[in-house]
Amino acid sequence: PGESDQDWLDSLTAATALPINHISAYALIVEAGTKFANQVNRGEIPMPDDDIAAARYIQAEEFLNQRNFHWYEISNWGVAGAACRHNQLYWDSANWWGAGAGAHSHIGGLRWWNEKYPATWAQLLTAGNSPAAGQELLSAAQQFDEQVMLGIRQRKGLPVSLLPAATDLAEFQAAGWIEPSALAQGQLVLTTAGRLMADRVTAEILR
């Protein structure tokens, strides 16, 4: 609350002055049940403004590009070769095995998560039991929804051939939300303006 454009610029400047090759910048979400959410509900601090968040995103995109950090996922930028291979597994719905208290895993559409508290997790293992607290088996429809939702957030985009036959890209093209050159090659890739509307594009495709 109260952050100015200059504050944000100062943050970007400080971050890129460090010897790093990757930046993650996520818009603030007010989570229900948190102290922050309670303060917003009581009117003590303002709710984050969507238009300001959009302007800050564009500011980050322009600033980072000038310093050779380029987007590869909506909220992630890196220099050449610095994309996070760990997170890429999540975004591509690949397989991963999480170890430790609270860790999540995913193998072939089956997702499960370990006990949250280290003491409980350790007790289960010591007793020779599974530390898993729960699981879910994703249906084909759920897997497709996730593939679209996560794929559209990435620079490589989505193959147009993957989209439902009824998908009408004309609105997205007219609004300047998708890259014409990528579309000509059979990929749906969002422009900077399109990234600001990613949830809308995803909802339209899945509708």
Salt bridges, closest charged atoms under 4 A:
GLU3 OE1 - ARG56 NH1 2.87
ASP5 OD1 - ARG56 NE 3.04
GLU44 OE2 - ARG42 NE 2.66
GLU61 OE2 - ARG195 NH2 3.06
GLU73 OE2 - ARG153 NE 2.64
ASP92 OD1 - LYS156 NZ 3.08
GLU136 OE2 - ARG111 NE 3.07
GLU146 OE2 - ARG111 NH2 2.80
GLU171 OE2 - ARG200 NH2 2.47
GLU179 OE1 - ARG155 NH2 3.51
GLU204 OE2 - ARG200 NE 3.93
GLU204 OE1 - ARG207 NH2 2.97
